[in-house]
């Protein structure tokens, strides 16, 4: 069981216990999708061009979605060094259009 899934499970159990008196139903879901790039992709952090020659650990995009009293929130984690703002904004727009969680700019 991967670490994020464990945290999501623990958070869900804690939240369901904390909010049991305030809500009829707390729903928590978690998912992970492998995003490991193909071999040969350029690697960051080197002073010369270097492509990947193997996979030590797969990379994942992970998400936890919680819903209570018709309010949804999502936490998304990427196994990446960084992401650019346009990528994040586009992802937020897709999340809003696909599952209805409003876009929050921060």
MARBA-3410 file (N, C-alpha, C, O; in Angstrom, 1 decimal):
106
0.9,-1.2,0.0,0.0,0.0,0.0,0.9,1.2,0.0,1.8,1.4,0.9 ~ 0.7,2.1,-1.0,1.6,3.3,-1.0,1.3,4.3,0.1,0.2,4.3,0.7 ~ 2.2,5.2,0.3,2.1,6.1,1.4,1.0,7.1,1.3,0.2,7.3,2.3 ~ 0.7,7.7,0.1,-0.4,8.6,0.0,-1.7,7.9,0.2,-2.6,8.5,0.9 ~ -1.9,6.7,-0.3,-3.1,6.0,0.0,-3.3,5.8,1.5,-4.4,5.9,2.0
-2.2,5.4,2.2,-2.3,5.2,3.6,-2.8,6.5,4.3,-3.7,6.5,5.2 ~ -2.2,7.6,3.9,-2.6,8.9,4.5,-4.0,9.2,4.2,-4.7,9.7,5.1 ~ -4.4,9.0,3.0,-5.8,9.2,2.6,-6.8,8.4,3.4,-7.8,8.8,3.9 ~ -6.4,7.1,3.6,-7.2,6.2,4.4,-7.3,6.7,5.9,-8.4,6.7,6.5 ~ -6.2,7.1,6.4,-6.1,7.6,7.8,-6.9,8.9,7.9,-7.7,9.0,8.9
-6.7,9.8,7.0,-7.5,11.1,7.0,-9.0,10.8,6.9,-9.8,11.4,7.6 ~ -9.4,9.9,6.0,-10.8,9.6,5.9,-11.3,9.0,7.2,-12.5,9.3,7.6 ~ -10.6,8.1,7.8,-11.1,7.5,9.1,-11.2,8.6,10.2,-12.2,8.6,10.9 ~ -10.2,9.5,10.2,-10.2,10.6,11.2,-11.4,11.5,11.0,-12.1,11.8,11.9 ~ -11.5,11.9,9.7,-12.5,12.9,9.3,-13.9,12.3,9.6,-14.8,12.9,10.1
-14.1,11.0,9.2,-15.4,10.4,9.4,-15.7,10.3,10.9,-16.9,10.5,11.3 ~ -14.7,10.1,11.8,-15.0,10.1,13.2,-15.3,11.5,13.7,-16.1,11.7,14.6 ~ -14.5,12.5,13.3,-14.7,13.9,13.7,-16.0,14.5,13.3,-16.6,15.2,14.1 ~ -16.4,14.2,12.1,-17.6,14.8,11.5,-18.8,14.0,11.6,-19.9,14.4,11.1 ~ -18.8,12.8,12.2,-19.9,11.9,12.3,-21.1,12.6,13.0,-22.3,12.3,12.6
-20.9,13.5,13.9,-22.0,14.2,14.6,-22.5,15.3,13.7,-23.6,15.8,14.0 ~ -21.8,15.8,12.7,-22.2,17.0,12.0,-22.7,16.6,10.6,-23.4,17.5,9.9 ~ -22.5,15.4,10.1,-22.9,15.1,8.8,-23.5,13.7,8.7,-23.1,12.8,9.5 ~ -24.4,13.5,7.8,-25.0,12.2,7.6,-23.9,11.3,6.9,-23.9,10.1,7.2 ~ -23.1,11.9,6.1,-22.3,11.0,5.2,-21.0,11.7,4.8,-21.0,12.9,4.3
-19.9,11.1,5.1,-18.6,11.6,4.6,-18.1,10.6,3.6,-18.0,9.4,3.9 ~ -17.8,11.0,2.4,-17.3,10.1,1.4,-15.8,10.5,1.1,-15.5,11.7,0.9 ~ -15.0,9.5,1.0,-13.6,9.7,0.7,-13.2,8.7,-0.4,-13.4,7.5,-0.2 ~ -12.5,9.2,-1.4,-12.0,8.3,-2.4,-10.6,8.6,-2.8,-10.2,9.8,-2.7 ~ -9.8,7.6,-3.2,-8.4,7.9,-3.5,-8.1,7.1,-4.8,-8.6,6.0,-5.0
-7.2,7.6,-5.6,-6.7,6.9,-6.8,-5.3,7.3,-7.1,-4.8,8.3,-6.7 ~ -4.6,6.5,-7.9,-3.3,6.7,-8.3,-3.2,6.2,-9.7,-3.7,5.2,-10.1 ~ -2.5,7.0,-10.6,-2.2,6.7,-12.0,-0.7,6.8,-12.2,-0.1,7.8,-11.9 ~ -0.2,5.8,-12.8,1.2,5.8,-13.2,1.5,6.8,-14.3,0.9,6.7,-15.3 ~ 2.5,7.7,-14.0,2.9,8.7,-15.0,4.4,8.6,-15.4,5.0,9.5,-15.9
5.0,7.4,-15.2,6.4,7.2,-15.5,6.6,7.4,-17.0,5.9,6.8,-17.8 ~ 7.5,8.4,-17.3,7.8,8.6,-18.7,8.5,7.5,-19.4,9.1,6.7,-18.7 ~ 8.6,7.5,-20.7,9.3,6.4,-21.4,10.8,6.6,-21.2,11.3,7.6,-20.9 ~ 11.5,5.5,-21.4,13.0,5.5,-21.3,13.5,6.5,-22.4,13.0,6.6,-23.5 ~ 14.6,7.1,-22.0,15.3,8.1,-22.9,14.8,9.5,-22.6,15.4,10.4,-23.2
13.8,9.7,-21.8,13.3,11.1,-21.5,14.5,11.8,-20.9,15.2,11.3,-20.0 ~ 14.7,13.1,-21.2,15.8,13.9,-20.6,15.6,14.0,-19.1,14.5,14.3,-18.6 ~ 16.7,13.9,-18.4,16.6,14.0,-16.9,17.1,15.3,-16.4,18.0,15.9,-17.0 ~ 16.4,15.8,-15.4,16.8,17.1,-14.8,17.9,17.0,-13.8,18.1,15.9,-13.3 ~ 18.7,18.0,-13.6,19.7,18.0,-12.6,21.1,17.7,-13.0,21.9,17.4,-12.2
21.3,17.6,-14.3,22.6,17.2,-14.8,23.2,18.4,-15.6,22.4,19.2,-16.2 ~ 24.5,18.5,-15.7,25.2,19.6,-16.4,25.3,19.3,-17.9,25.8,20.1,-18.7 ~ 24.9,18.1,-18.3,25.0,17.7,-19.7,23.7,16.9,-20.0,23.0,16.5,-19.1 ~ 23.4,16.8,-21.3,22.2,16.1,-21.7,22.3,14.6,-21.3,23.3,13.9,-21.6 ~ 21.3,14.1,-20.6,21.3,12.7,-20.2,19.9,12.2,-20.2,19.0,12.8,-19.6
19.7,11.1,-20.9,18.3,10.5,-20.9,18.2,9.4,-19.9,19.3,8.8,-19.5 ~ 17.0,9.1,-19.5,16.9,8.0,-18.5,17.2,6.6,-19.2,16.9,6.4,-20.4 ~ 17.8,5.8,-18.4,18.2,4.4,-19.0,17.4,3.3,-18.3,17.5,2.1,-18.7 ~ 16.6,3.6,-17.3,15.8,2.6,-16.6,14.9,3.3,-15.6,14.9,4.5,-15.5 ~ 14.2,2.5,-14.9,13.2,3.0,-13.9,13.5,2.4,-12.6,13.5,1.2,-12.4
13.9,3.2,-11.6,14.1,2.8,-10.2,12.8,2.6,-9.5,12.5,1.6,-8.9 ~ 12.0,3.7,-9.6,10.6,3.6,-9.0,9.7,4.3,-10.0,10.0,5.3,-10.6 ~ 8.5,3.8,-10.2,7.5,4.4,-11.0,7.1,5.7,-10.4,7.1,5.9,-9.2 ~ 6.7,6.7,-11.3,6.1,8.0,-10.8,4.6,7.9,-10.9,4.0,7.2,-11.8 ~ 3.9,8.6,-10.0,2.5,8.5,-9.9,1.9,9.9,-9.8,2.5,10.8,-9.2
0.7,10.0,-10.3,-0.2,11.1,-9.9,-1.3,10.5,-9.0,-1.9,9.5,-9.3 ~ -1.4,11.2,-7.8,-2.4,10.6,-6.8,-3.4,11.7,-6.5,-3.1,12.9,-6.5 ~ -4.6,11.2,-6.1,-5.6,12.2,-5.7,-6.5,11.6,-4.6,-6.7,10.4,-4.6 ~ -6.9,12.5,-3.7,-7.9,12.1,-2.7,-9.0,13.1,-2.9,-8.8,14.3,-2.9 ~ -10.2,12.6,-3.0,-11.4,13.5,-3.1,-12.3,13.2,-1.9,-12.6,12.0,-1.6
-12.7,14.2,-1.2,-13.6,14.1,-0.1,-14.9,14.9,-0.3,-14.9,15.9,-1.0 ~ -16.0,14.3,0.1,-17.3,15.0,-0.1,-18.1,14.9,1.2,-18.2,13.8,1.8 ~ -18.6,16.0,1.6,-19.5,16.0,2.8,-20.5,17.1,2.6,-20.1,18.2,2.3 ~ -21.8,16.8,2.9,-22.8,17.8,2.7,-22.8,18.5,1.4,-23.0,19.7,1.3 ~ -22.6,17.7,0.3,-22.5,18.2,-1.1,-21.4,19.2,-1.3,-21.4,19.9,-2.3
-20.4,19.2,-0.5,-19.2,20.0,-0.7,-18.0,19.1,-1.0,-17.8,18.1,-0.2 ~ -17.3,19.3,-2.1,-16.2,18.4,-2.5,-14.9,19.2,-2.4,-14.8,20.4,-2.7 ~ -13.8,18.4,-2.0,-12.5,19.0,-2.0,-11.6,17.9,-2.6,-11.8,16.7,-2.3 ~ -10.5,18.3,-3.2,-9.6,17.3,-3.8,-8.1,17.7,-3.4,-7.8,18.9,-3.4 ~ -7.3,16.7,-3.1,-5.9,16.9,-2.9,-5.2,16.1,-4.0,-5.4,14.9,-4.1
-4.3,16.8,-4.8,-3.6,16.1,-5.9,-2.1,16.2,-5.6,-1.6,17.2,-5.2 ~ -1.5,15.0,-5.8,0.0,15.0,-5.6,0.6,14.4,-6.9,0.1,13.4,-7.5 ~ 1.7,15.0,-7.3,2.5,14.5,-8.5,3.9,14.1,-8.1,4.5,14.9,-7.4 ~ 4.4,13.0,-8.5,5.8,12.6,-8.3,6.7,13.3,-9.3,7.3,12.7,-10.2 ~ 6.8,14.7,-9.2,7.5,15.5,-10.1,8.4,16.5,-9.4,8.1,16.8,-8.2
9.5,16.9,-10.0,10.3,17.9,-9.4,9.6,19.2,-9.3,9.6,19.9,-8.3 ~ 8.9,19.6,-10.4,8.1,20.8,-10.4,7.0,20.8,-11.5,7.1,19.9,-12.3 ~ 6.1,21.7,-11.4,5.1,21.9,-12.5,5.0,23.4,-12.8,5.3,24.2,-11.9 ~ 4.7,23.7,-14.0,4.5,25.1,-14.3,3.1,25.5,-14.1,2.1,24.7,-14.2 ~ 2.9,26.8,-13.8,1.6,27.3,-13.5,0.5,27.1,-14.5,-0.6,26.7,-14.2
0.8,27.2,-15.8,-0.2,26.9,-16.8,-0.7,25.5,-16.8,-1.9,25.2,-17.0 ~ 0.2,24.5,-16.5,-0.2,23.1,-16.3,-1.2,23.0,-15.2,-2.2,22.3,-15.3 ~ -0.8,23.6,-14.0,-1.7,23.5,-12.8,-3.1,24.1,-13.1,-4.1,23.5,-12.7 ~ -3.1,25.3,-13.7,-4.4,25.9,-14.0,-5.2,25.1,-15.0,-6.4,25.0,-14.8 ~ -4.6,24.5,-16.0,-5.3,23.6,-16.9,-5.9,22.4,-16.2,-7.0,22.0,-16.4
-5.1,21.8,-15.3,-5.5,20.7,-14.5,-6.7,21.1,-13.6,-7.7,20.3,-13.5 ~ -6.7,22.2,-13.0,-7.8,22.7,-12.2,-9.0,22.9,-13.0,-10.1,22.6,-12.6 ~ -8.9,23.5,-14.2,-10.0,23.6,-15.1,-10.7,22.3,-15.4,-11.9,22.2,-15.4 ~ -9.8,21.3,-15.7,-10.3,20.0,-16.1,-11.1,19.3,-14.9,-12.1,18.7,-15.1 ~ -10.5,19.5,-13.7,-11.1,18.9,-12.5,-12.5,19.6,-12.3,-13.4,18.9,-12.0
-12.5,20.9,-12.5,-13.8,21.6,-12.3,-14.8,21.1,-13.3,-16.0,20.9,-13.0 ~ -14.4,21.0,-14.6,-15.4,20.6,-15.6,-15.8,19.1,-15.5,-16.9,18.8,-15.8 ~ -14.9,18.3,-15.1,-15.2,16.8,-15.0,-15.9,16.4,-13.8,-16.8,15.6,-13.8 ~ -15.6,16.9,-12.6,-16.2,16.5,-11.4,-16.8,17.6,-10.5,-17.4,17.3,-9.5 ~ -16.8,18.8,-11.0,-17.5,19.9,-10.4,-16.9,20.5,-9.2,-17.6,21.2,-8.4
-15.6,20.3,-8.9,-15.0,21.0,-7.8,-14.5,22.3,-8.3,-13.7,22.4,-9.3 ~ -15.0,23.4,-7.7,-14.7,24.8,-8.2,-13.2,25.1,-8.2,-12.5,24.7,-7.3 ~ -12.8,25.8,-9.2,-11.4,26.3,-9.4,-11.1,27.3,-8.3,-11.8,28.2,-8.1 ~ -10.0,27.0,-7.5,-9.5,27.9,-6.5,-8.2,28.4,-6.9,-7.2,27.6,-7.0 ~ -8.0,29.7,-7.2,-6.7,30.3,-7.6,-5.9,30.6,-6.3,-6.4,31.3,-5.4
-4.7,30.1,-6.3,-3.8,30.5,-5.1,-2.4,30.7,-5.6,-1.5,31.0,-4.8
END
